[in-house]
Amino acid sequence: MFGRRSGGPVPRTTRIVLGLMSTAIGALSIWLGYLGVTGRIEGTEGPVWVAFVFGTMMLSVGLLLLIGVANGVGDNGERPASMPWLVRLFIDALGYLMGAAFAIMMGVFAFGGPAGSGGVGEVIGRFAFGFFAILIGGLVVFGIVRAIVRALLGLPYDDGASSSSKP
């Protein structure tokens, strides 16, 4: 796609541009949600909190990319050994926040709201959104529990396997 093979390294410049775009979209969504909640935008219909959840997700993605670039994360996503543990913790927390926001949005679309037509399409859609909400939410919970257990047992923060050391 766009002249390069999918799944390869993502250049630093691309990560910076995507990080700035995601951060701007997230900040704008949160700001619009704030304006909707405070009544400064006329005619807002539906749950305004979705803007906050979506904004949190996009802001997390943008900050993940920008902080990673600023701290030397490589084109393949490998973290340098010299990265401070507090930065690693913050990056992981942003990742969990992004995953949780995504799972919340999908869960609300699957399990919340009034029933529509009740047809096969709605059932399939709700099932798909619900399945992935539970899957992503479970992965977020697993990641957080795993990080806490590793910290309590004094195990190394990373498994020590980076993509640069693999053949």
Contact map, one row per residue, 1 for C-alpha under 8 A:
11111100000000000000000000000000000000000000000000000000000000000000000000000000000000000000000000000000000000000000000000000000000000000000000000000000000000000000000
11110000000000000000000000000000000000000000000000000000000000000000000000000000000000000000000000000000000000000000000000000000000000000000000000000000000000000000000
11111000000000000000000000000000000000000000000000000000000000000000000000000000000000000000000000000000000000000000000000000000000000000000000000000000000000000000000
11111100000000000000000000000000000000000000000000000000000000000000000000000000000000000000000000000000000000000000000000000000000000000000000000000000000000000000000
10111111000000000000000000000000000000000000000000000000000000000000000000000000000000000000000000000000000000000000000000000000000000000000000000000000000000000000000
10011111000000000000000000000000000000000000000000000000000000000000000000000000000000000000000000000000000000000000000000000000000000000000000000000000000000000000000
00001111100000000000000000000000000000000000000000000000000000000000000000000000000000000000000000000000000000000000000000000000000000000000000000000000000000000000000
00001111110000000000000000000000000000000000000000000000000000000000000000010000000000000000000000000000000000000000000000000000000000000000000000000000000000000000000
00000011111000000000000000000000000000000000000000000000000000000000000000110000000000000000000000000000000000000000000000000000000000000000000000000000000000000000000
00000001111101100000000000000000000000000000000000000000000000000000000000110000000000000000000000000000000000000000000000000000000000000000000000000000000000000000000
00000000111111100000000000000000000000000000000000000000000000000000000000100000000000000000000000000000000000000000000000000000000000000000000000000000000000000000000
00000000011111110000000000000000000000000000000000000000000000000000100001100000000000000000000000000000000000000000000000000000000000000000000000000000000000000000000
00000000001111111000000000000000000000000000000000000000000000000000000000000000000000000000000000000000000000000000000000000000000000000000000000000000000000000000000
00000000011111111100000000000000000000000000000000000000000000000000000000000000000000000000000000000000000000000000000000000000000000000000000000000000000000000000000
00000000011111111110000000000000000000000000000000000000000000001100100000000000000000000000000000000000000000000000000000000000000000000000000000000000000000000000000
00000000000111111111000000000000000000000000000000000000000000001100100000000000000000000000000000000000000000000000000000000000000000000000000000000000000000000000000
00000000000011111111100000000000000000000000000000000000000000000000000000000000000000000000000000000000000000000000000000000000000000000000000000000000000000000000000
00000000000001111111110000000000000000000000000000000000000001001000000000000000000000000000000000000000000000000000000000000000000000000000000000000000000000000000000
00000000000000111111111000000000000000000000000000000000000011111100000000000000000000000000000000000000000000000000000000000000000000000000000000000000000000000000000
00000000000000011111111100000000000000000000000000000000000001000100000000000000000000000000000000000000000000000000000000000000000000000000000000000000000000000000000
00000000000000001111111110000000000000000000000000000000000001000000000000000000000000000000000000000000000000000000000000000000000000000000000000000000000000000000000
00000000000000000111111111000000000000000000000000000000011011000000000000000000000000000000000000000000000000000000000000000000000000000000000000000000000000000000000
00000000000000000011111111100000000000000000000000000000011111100000000000000000000000000000000000000000000000000000000000000000000000000000000000000000000000000000000
00000000000000000001111111110000000000000000000000000000001000000000000000000000000000000000000000000000000000000000000000000000000000000000000000000000000000000000000
00000000000000000000111111111000000000000000000000000010011000000000000000000000000000000000000000000000000000000000000000000000000000000000000000000000000000000000000
00000000000000000000011111111100000000000000000000000111111100000000000000000000000000000000000000000000000000000000000000000000000000000000000000000000000000000000000
00000000000000000000001111111110000000000000000000000010001000000000000000000000000000000000000000000000000000000000000000000000000000000000000000000000000000000000000
00000000000000000000000111111111000000000000000000000010000000000000000000000000000000000000000000000000000000000000000000000000000000000000000000000000000000000000000
00000000000000000000000011111111100000000000000000110110000000000000000000000000000000000000000000000000000000000000000000000000000000000000000000000000000000000000000
00000000000000000000000001111111110000000000000000110111000000000000000000000000000000000000000000000000000000000000000000000000000000000000000000000000000000000000000
00000000000000000000000000111111111000000000000000000000000000000000000000000000000000000000000000000000000000000000000000000000000000000000000000000000000000000000000
00000000000000000000000000011111111100000000000000100000000000000000000000000000000000000000000000000000000000000000000000000000000000000000000000000000000000000000000
00000000000000000000000000001111111110000000000111110000000000000000000000000000000000000000000000000000000000000000000000000000000000000000000000000000000000000000000
00000000000000000000000000000111111111000000000000010000000000000000000000000000000000000000000000000000000000000000000000000000000000000000000000000000000000000000000
00000000000000000000000000000011111111111000000000000000000000000000000000000000000000000000000000000000000000000000000000000000000000000000000000000000000000000000000
00000000000000000000000000000001111111111101000100000000000000000000000000000000000000000000000000000000000000000000000000000000000000000000000000000000000000000000000
00000000000000000000000000000000111111110000000100000000000000000000000000000000000000000000000000000000000000000000000000000000000000000000000000000000000000000000000
00000000000000000000000000000000011111110000000000000000000000000000000000000000000000000000000000000000000000000000000000000000000000000000000000000000000000000000000
00000000000000000000000000000000001111111100000000000000000000000000000000000000000000000000000000000000000000000000000000000000000000000000000000000000000000000000000
00000000000000000000000000000000001111111100000000000000000000000000000000000000000000000000000000000000000000000000000000000000000000000000000000000000000000000000000
00000000000000000000000000000000001100111111000000000000000000000000000000000000000000000000000000000000000000000000000000000000000000000000000000000000000000000000000
00000000000000000000000000000000000100111111000000000000000000000000000000000000000000000000000000000000000000000000000000000000000000000000000000000000000000000000000
00000000000000000000000000000000000000001111100000000000000000000000000000000000000000000000000000000000000000000000000000000000000000000000000000000000000000000000000
00000000000000000000000000000000000100001111110100000000000000000000000000000000000000000000000000000000000000000000000000000000000000000000000000000000000000000000000
00000000000000000000000000000000000000000011111100000000000000000000000000000000000000000000000000000000000000000000000000000000000000000000000000000000000000000000000
00000000000000000000000000000000000000000001111100000000000000000000000000000000000000000000000000000000000000000000000000000000000000000000000000000000000000000000000
00000000000000000000000000000000000000000000111111000000000000000000000000000000000000000000000000000000000000000000000000000000000000000000000000000000000000000000000
00000000000000000000000000000000100110000001111111110000000000000000000000000000000000000000000000000000000000000000000000000000000000000000000000000000000000000000000
00000000000000000000000000000000100000000000001111111000000000000000000000000000000000000000000000000000000000000000000000000000000000000000000000000000000000000000000
00000000000000000000000000000000100000000000001111111100000000000000000000000000000000000000000000000000100000000000000000000000000000000000000000000000000000000000000
00000000000000000000000000001101100000000000000111111110000000000000000000000000000000000000000000000000000000000000000000000000000000000000000000000000000000000000000
00000000000000000000000000001100110000000000000111111111000000000000000000000000000000000000000000000000000000000000000000000000000000000000000000000000000000000000000
00000000000000000000000000000000000000000000000011111111100000000000000000000000000000000000000000001101100000000000000000000000000000000000000000000000000000000000000
00000000000000000000000001001100000000000000000001111111110000000000000000000000000000000000000000001100100000000000000000000000000000000000000000000000000000000000000
00000000000000000000000011111100000000000000000000111111111000000000000000000000000000000000000000000000000000000000000000000000000000000000000000000000000000000000000
00000000000000000000000001000100000000000000000000011111111100000000000000000000000000000000000011001000000000000000000000000000000000000000000000000000000000000000000
00000000000000000000000001000000000000000000000000001111111110000000000000000000000000000000000011101100000000000000000000000000000000000000000000000000000000000000000
00000000000000000000011011000000000000000000000000000111111111000000000000000000000000000000000001000000000000000000000000000000000000000000000000000000000000000000000
00000000000000000000011111100000000000000000000000000011111111100000000000000000000000000000000000000000000000000000000000000000000000000000000000000000000000000000000
00000000000000000000001001000000000000000000000000000001111111110000000000000000000000000000011011000000000000000000000000000000000000000000000000000000000000000000000
00000000000000000010011000000000000000000000000000000000111111111000000000000000000000000000011001000000000000000000000000000000000000000000000000000000000000000000000
00000000000000000111111000000000000000000000000000000000011111111100000000000000000000000000000000000000000000000000000000000000000000000000000000000000000000000000000
00000000000000000010001000000000000000000000000000000000001111111110000000000000000000000000010000000000000000000000000000000000000000000000000000000000000000000000000
00000000000000000010000000000000000000000000000000000000000111111111000000000000000000000010011000000000000000000000000000000000000000000000000000000000000000000000000
00000000000000110110000000000000000000000000000000000000000011111111100000000000000000000000000000000000000000000000000000000000000000000000000000000000000000000000000
00000000000000110011000000000000000000000000000000000000000001111111110000000000000000000000000000000000000000000000000000000000000000000000000000000000000000000000000
00000000000000000000000000000000000000000000000000000000000000111111111000000000000000000010000000000000000000000000000000000000000000000000000000000000000000000000000
00000000000000000000000000000000000000000000000000000000000000011111111110000000000000000010000000000000000000000000000000000000000000000000000000000000000000000000000
00000000000100110000000000000000000000000000000000000000000000001111111111000000000000000000000000000000000000000000000000000000000000000000000000000000000000000000000
00000000000000000000000000000000000000000000000000000000000000000111111110000000000000000000000000000000000000000000000000000000000000000000000000000000000000000000000
00000000000000000000000000000000000000000000000000000000000000000011111110000000001000000000000000000000000000000000000000000000000000000000000000000000000000000000000
00000000000000000000000000000000000000000000000000000000000000000001111111000011001000000000000000000000000000000000000000000000000000000000000000000000000000000000000
00000000000000000000000000000000000000000000000000000000000000000001111111101111000000000000000000000000000000000000000000000000000000000000000000000000000000000000000
00000000000100000000000000000000000000000000000000000000000000000000100111111111000000000000000000000000000000000000000000000000000000000000000000000000000000000000000
00000000111100000000000000000000000000000000000000000000000000000000000011111100000000000000000000000000000000000000000000000000000000000000000000000000000000000000000
00000001110000000000000000000000000000000000000000000000000000000000000001111100000000000000000000000000000000000000000000000000000000000000000000000000000000000010000
00000000000000000000000000000000000000000000000000000000000000000000000011111110000000000000000000000000000000000000000000000000000000000000000000000000000000000010000
00000000000000000000000000000000000000000000000000000000000000000000000011111111000000000000000000000000000000000000000000000000000000000000000000000000000000000111000
00000000000000000000000000000000000000000000000000000000000000000000000111001111101000000000000000000000000000000000000000000000000000000000000000000000000000000100000
00000000000000000000000000000000000000000000000000000000000000000000000111000111111000000000000000000000000000000000000000000000000000000000000000000000000000000000000
00000000000000000000000000000000000000000000000000000000000000000000000000000011111000000000000000000000000000000000000000000000000000000000000000000000000000000000000
00000000000000000000000000000000000000000000000000000000000000000000000000000001111100000000000000000000000000000000000000000000000000000000000000000000000000000000000
00000000000000000000000000000000000000000000000000000000000000000000001100000011111110110000000000000000000000000000000000000000000000000000000000000000000000000000000
00000000000000000000000000000000000000000000000000000000000000000000000000000000011111110000000000000000000000000000000000000000000000000000000000000000000000000000000
00000000000000000000000000000000000000000000000000000000000000000000000000000000001111111000000000000000000000000000000000000000000000000000000000000000000000000000000
00000000000000000000000000000000000000000000000000000000000000000000000000000000000111111100000000000000000000000000000000000000000000000000000000000000000000000000000
00000000000000000000000000000000000000000000000000000000000000000000000000000000001111111110000000000000000000000000000000000000000000000000000000000000000000000000000
00000000000000000000000000000000000000000000000000000000000000000000000000000000001111111111000000000000000000000000000000000000000000000000000000000000000000000000000
00000000000000000000000000000000000000000000000000000000000000000000000000000000000011111111100000000000000000000000000000000000000000000000000000000000000000000000000
00000000000000000000000000000000000000000000000000000000000000000000000000000000000001111111110000000000000000000000000000000000000000000000000000000000000000000000000
00000000000000000000000000000000000000000000000000000000000000010011000000000000000000111111111000000000000000000000000000000000000000000000000000000000000000000000000
00000000000000000000000000000000000000000000000000000000000000000000000000000000000000011111111100000000000000000000000000000000000000000000000000000000000000000000000
00000000000000000000000000000000000000000000000000000000000000000000000000000000000000001111111110000000000000000000000000000000000000000000000000000000000000000000000
00000000000000000000000000000000000000000000000000000000000110110000000000000000000000000111111111000000000000000000000000000000000000000000000000000000000000000000000
00000000000000000000000000000000000000000000000000000000000110010000000000000000000000000011111111100000000000000000000000000000000000000000000000000000000000000000000
00000000000000000000000000000000000000000000000000000000000000000000000000000000000000000001111111110000000000000000000000000000000000000001001100000000000000000000000
00000000000000000000000000000000000000000000000000000001100100000000000000000000000000000000111111111000000000000000000000000000000000000000000000000000000000000000000
00000000000000000000000000000000000000000000000000000001110110000000000000000000000000000000011111111100000000000000000000000000000000000000000000000000000000000000000
00000000000000000000000000000000000000000000000000000000100000000000000000000000000000000000001111111110000000000000000000000000000000011001000000000000000000000000000
00000000000000000000000000000000000000000000000000000000000000000000000000000000000000000000000111111111000000000000000000000000000000011001000000000000000000000000000
00000000000000000000000000000000000000000000000000001101100000000000000000000000000000000000000011111111100000000000000000000000000000000000000000000000000000000000000
00000000000000000000000000000000000000000000000000001100100000000000000000000000000000000000000001111111110000000000000000000000000010010000000000000000000000000000000
00000000000000000000000000000000000000000000000000000000000000000000000000000000000000000000000000111111111000000000000000000000000111011000000000000000000000000000000
00000000000000000000000000000000000000000000000000001000000000000000000000000000000000000000000000011111111100000000000000000000000010001000000000000000000000000000000
00000000000000000000000000000000000000000000000001001100000000000000000000000000000000000000000000001111111110000000000000000000000010000000000000000000000000000000000
00000000000000000000000000000000000000000000000000000000000000000000000000000000000000000000000000000111111111000000000000000000110110000000000000000000000000000000000
00000000000000000000000000000000000000000000000000000000000000000000000000000000000000000000000000000011111111110000000000000000110011000000000000000000000000000000000
00000000000000000000000000000000000000000000000000000000000000000000000000000000000000000000000000000001111111111000000000000000000000000000000000000000000000000000000
00000000000000000000000000000000000000000000000000000000000000000000000000000000000000000000000000000000111111111000000000000100110000000000000000000000000000000000000
00000000000000000000000000000000000000000000000000000000000000000000000000000000000000000000000000000000011111110000000000001111110000000000000000000000000000000000000
00000000000000000000000000000000000000000000000000000000000000000000000000000000000000000000000000000000001111111000000000000100010000000000000000000000000000000000000
00000000000000000000000000000000000000000000000000000000000000000000000000000000000000000000000000000000001111111100000000000000000000000000000000000000000000000000000
00000000000000000000000000000000000000000000000000000000000000000000000000000000000000000000000000000000000110111110000000000000000000000000000000000000000000000000000
00000000000000000000000000000000000000000000000000000000000000000000000000000000000000000000000000000000000000011111000000000000000000000000000000000000000000000000000
00000000000000000000000000000000000000000000000000000000000000000000000000000000000000000000000000000000000000001111110000000000000000000000000000000000000000000000000
00000000000000000000000000000000000000000000000000000000000000000000000000000000000000000000000000000000000000000111110001000000000000000000000000000000000000000000000
00000000000000000000000000000000000000000000000000000000000000000000000000000000000000000000000000000000000000000011111001000000000000000000000000000000000000000000000
00000000000000000000000000000000000000000000000000000000000000000000000000000000000000000000000000000000000000000011111111100000000000000000000000000000000000000000000
00000000000000000000000000000000000000000000000000000000000000000000000000000000000000000000000000000000000000000000111111100000000000000000000000000000000000000000000
00000000000000000000000000000000000000000000000000000000000000000000000000000000000000000000000000000000000000000000011111110000000000000000000000000000000000000000000
00000000000000000000000000000000000000000000000000000000000000000000000000000000000000000000000000000000000000000000011111111000000000000000000000000000000000000000000
00000000000000000000000000000000000000000000000000000000000000000000000000000000000000000000000000000000000000000001111111111100000000000000000000000000000000000000000
00000000000000000000000000000000000000000000000000000000000000000000000000000000000000000000000000000000000000000000011111111110000000000000000000000000000000000000000
00000000000000000000000000000000000000000000000000000000000000000000000000000000000000000000000000000000000000000000000111111111000000000000000000000000000000000000000
00000000000000000000000000000000000000000000000000000000000000000000000000000000000000000000000000000000000001000000000011111111100000000000000000000000000000000000000
00000000000000000000000000000000000000000000000000000000000000000000000000000000000000000000000000000000000011100000000001111111110000000000000000000000000000000000000
00000000000000000000000000000000000000000000000000000000000000000000000000000000000000000000000000000000000001000000000000111111111000000000000000000000000000000000000
00000000000000000000000000000000000000000000000000000000000000000000000000000000000000000000000000000000000001000000000000011111111100000000000000000000000000000000000
00000000000000000000000000000000000000000000000000000000000000000000000000000000000000000000000000000000011011000000000000001111111110000000000000000000000000000000000
00000000000000000000000000000000000000000000000000000000000000000000000000000000000000000000000000000000011011100000000000000111111111000000000000000000000000000000000
00000000000000000000000000000000000000000000000000000000000000000000000000000000000000000000000000000000000000000000000000000011111111100000000000000000000000000000000
00000000000000000000000000000000000000000000000000000000000000000000000000000000000000000000000000000010010000000000000000000001111111110000000000000000000000000000000
00000000000000000000000000000000000000000000000000000000000000000000000000000000000000000000000000000111111000000000000000000000111111111000000000000000000000000000000
00000000000000000000000000000000000000000000000000000000000000000000000000000000000000000000000000000010001000000000000000000000011111111100000000000000000000000000000
00000000000000000000000000000000000000000000000000000000000000000000000000000000000000000000000000000000000000000000000000000000001111111110000000000000000000000000000
00000000000000000000000000000000000000000000000000000000000000000000000000000000000000000000000000110110000000000000000000000000000111111111000000000000000000000000000
00000000000000000000000000000000000000000000000000000000000000000000000000000000000000000000000000110011000000000000000000000000000011111111100000000000000000000000000
00000000000000000000000000000000000000000000000000000000000000000000000000000000000000000000000000000000000000000000000000000000000001111111110000000000000000000000000
00000000000000000000000000000000000000000000000000000000000000000000000000000000000000000000000000000000000000000000000000000000000000111111111000000000000000000000000
00000000000000000000000000000000000000000000000000000000000000000000000000000000000000000000000100110000000000000000000000000000000000011111111100000000000000000000000
00000000000000000000000000000000000000000000000000000000000000000000000000000000000000000000000000000000000000000000000000000000000000001111111110000000000000000000000
00000000000000000000000000000000000000000000000000000000000000000000000000000000000000000000000000000000000000000000000000000000000000000111111111000000000000000000000
00000000000000000000000000000000000000000000000000000000000000000000000000000000000000000000000100000000000000000000000000000000000000000011111111100000000000000000000
00000000000000000000000000000000000000000000000000000000000000000000000000000000000000000000000100000000000000000000000000000000000000000001111111110000000000000000000
00000000000000000000000000000000000000000000000000000000000000000000000000000000000000000000000000000000000000000000000000000000000000000000111111111000000000000000000
00000000000000000000000000000000000000000000000000000000000000000000000000000000000000000000000000000000000000000000000000000000000000000000011111111100000000000000000
00000000000000000000000000000000000000000000000000000000000000000000000000000000000000000000000000000000000000000000000000000000000000000000001111111110000010000000000
00000000000000000000000000000000000000000000000000000000000000000000000000000000000000000000000000000000000000000000000000000000000000000000000111111111000000000000000
00000000000000000000000000000000000000000000000000000000000000000000000000000000000000000000000000000000000000000000000000000000000000000000000011111111100000000000000
00000000000000000000000000000000000000000000000000000000000000000000000000000000000000000000000000000000000000000000000000000000000000000000000001111111111110000000000
00000000000000000000000000000000000000000000000000000000000000000000000000000000000000000000000000000000000000000000000000000000000000000000000000111111111110000000000
00000000000000000000000000000000000000000000000000000000000000000000000000000000000000000000000000000000000000000000000000000000000000000000000000011111111000000000000
00000000000000000000000000000000000000000000000000000000000000000000000000000000000000000000000000000000000000000000000000000000000000000000000000001111111000000000000
00000000000000000000000000000000000000000000000000000000000000000000000000000000000000000000000000000000000000000000000000000000000000000000000000000111111100000000000
00000000000000000000000000000000000000000000000000000000000000000000000000000000000000000000000000000000000000000000000000000000000000000000000000000111111110000000000
00000000000000000000000000000000000000000000000000000000000000000000000000000000000000000000000000000000000000000000000000000000000000000000000000000110011111110000000
00000000000000000000000000000000000000000000000000000000000000000000000000000000000000000000000000000000000000000000000000000000000000000000000000100110001111100000000
00000000000000000000000000000000000000000000000000000000000000000000000000000000000000000000000000000000000000000000000000000000000000000000000000000000000111111000000
00000000000000000000000000000000000000000000000000000000000000000000000000000000000000000000000000000000000000000000000000000000000000000000000000000000000111111000000
00000000000000000000000000000000000000000000000000000000000000000000000000000000000000000000000000000000000000000000000000000000000000000000000000000000000101111100000
00000000000000000000000000000000000000000000000000000000000000000000000000000000000000000000000000000000000000000000000000000000000000000000000000000000000001111110110
00000000000000000000000000000000000000000000000000000000000000000000000000000110000000000000000000000000000000000000000000000000000000000000000000000000000000011111110
00000000000000000000000000000000000000000000000000000000000000000000000000011100000000000000000000000000000000000000000000000000000000000000000000000000000000001111110
00000000000000000000000000000000000000000000000000000000000000000000000000000100000000000000000000000000000000000000000000000000000000000000000000000000000000000111111
00000000000000000000000000000000000000000000000000000000000000000000000000000000000000000000000000000000000000000000000000000000000000000000000000000000000000001111111
00000000000000000000000000000000000000000000000000000000000000000000000000000000000000000000000000000000000000000000000000000000000000000000000000000000000000001111111
00000000000000000000000000000000000000000000000000000000000000000000000000000000000000000000000000000000000000000000000000000000000000000000000000000000000000000001111
